[in-house]
Amino acid sequence: MTTIQAILNPKSVAVVGASNDPAKLTGRPIAYLQEQGFDGDIYPINPRYDEIAGLTCYGSAGDLPQAPDLGLVLVGANRVIDAVRDLSAMGTKAAVVLASGFGEAGEEGRARQEQLREAAGEMRLLGPNTIGLVNITDKIPLTASGAMESDNFPEGSVALLSQSGGILGSLLSRAVARGIGFSKLVATGNEADLEVSDFLGALAEDDATQVVALYLETIRNVSKFREAAARVIAAGKSIVAYKVGRSESGAQSAVSHTGALAGADEVYDALFAQLGVIRAQTFADLLDIPAALAQGRRMKGPRVAIVTSTGGAATVVADNVGLMGLEMPKPDKETSEKLLALELKEAELDRNPIDVTLAGLRPDLFRSILKILAESPSFDAIVVVATRRRLPSRIWLRSRCLNPWP
């Protein structure tokens, strides 16, 4: 079992600093694991208890009957180093450290983080300053965060890797509300050891993942990231990255958050373009683009048709189509004849955009137009712009143009 496999799919978990109160932060991990039906071994570690949640509780890592695959460390920063050292001495493969007060906390914190790495020895670390991770595919929650608490996460093919736990929680809540499903959720925190790149590379071989969404404050090792991204792309999967720190103030904020050095934004643009990573321009794009890509439908070419119920919106979409290097050809002769055969004098049907504003919003009209365009050899994608207030039917659609195509 590789280190990443031990983290994403451990067969045994030690919970250091566990509480017998599931309502407390330190009581949540065991409660989450049991609620999700984790069938591996769970070892609570806390010298104050003999039993937690029906499980034998141990005084220290040295008292465990075997070395666990993973140690989930819940104790405060002043006790973390000893706990990590004890887990490493037992032969634990990896540890997830939730405590803050390390690399993000100035010079003293950076020194403490270096001590943490030394204490880990050959054992790998996720964190510190992380909310942990959730393997939704296999129902393995390894976190104490209330933001990750749910017994009904929508399962899907998008993996989300974030250098911010808070951002991961925010994206998750938005995704759940929209029914967007995930395969894996990982917050890497300060990345004292394991980085986003380590998990990115591993996801290239994860059958449950088809799209990887990245929230990045920095890339600490460009060579490792380049290699990992290449593996994911070679596996036929997509990567969508939202990189913060585009302005000076944003870069300074990233440093104070996880100790990240943001770097020149133009360099990231060039790197992503070279690797085939789609850069999300807005925070909303980090959900919208992966959700679209997860459908498995890709444009075969650059030709876009626009159907609109409002001319102004069509202009906005057309402008963005052009900026993305896509094309808006007119319908071919046969397609034009089919559109004109609809006999709607108020609508402009034989051009692109196809404007039905004056004809009024009618579901039957939209269905007919979309059917004709979908069968047309002239177009590779259709963008539909329709306002909700004027379209009572469920035919209301919203589409986003994605670039690049294969």
PyMOL commands that set and color helices and strands:
alter all, ss='L'
color gray80, all
select helices_A, chain A and resi 3-8+25-35+61-63+77-90+106-120+146-148+165-178+196-203+222-234+248-258+265-275+285-293+311-323+333-340+357-359+363-375+388-390
alter helices_A, ss='H'
color red, helices_A
select strands_A, chain A and resi 12-16+41-45+51-52+55-56+70-73+94-97+124-126+132-135+140-143+155-162+182-187+211-216+238-243+278-279+304-308+354-355+381-385
alter strands_A, ss='S'
color yellow, strands_A
deselect
rebuild
show_as cartoon
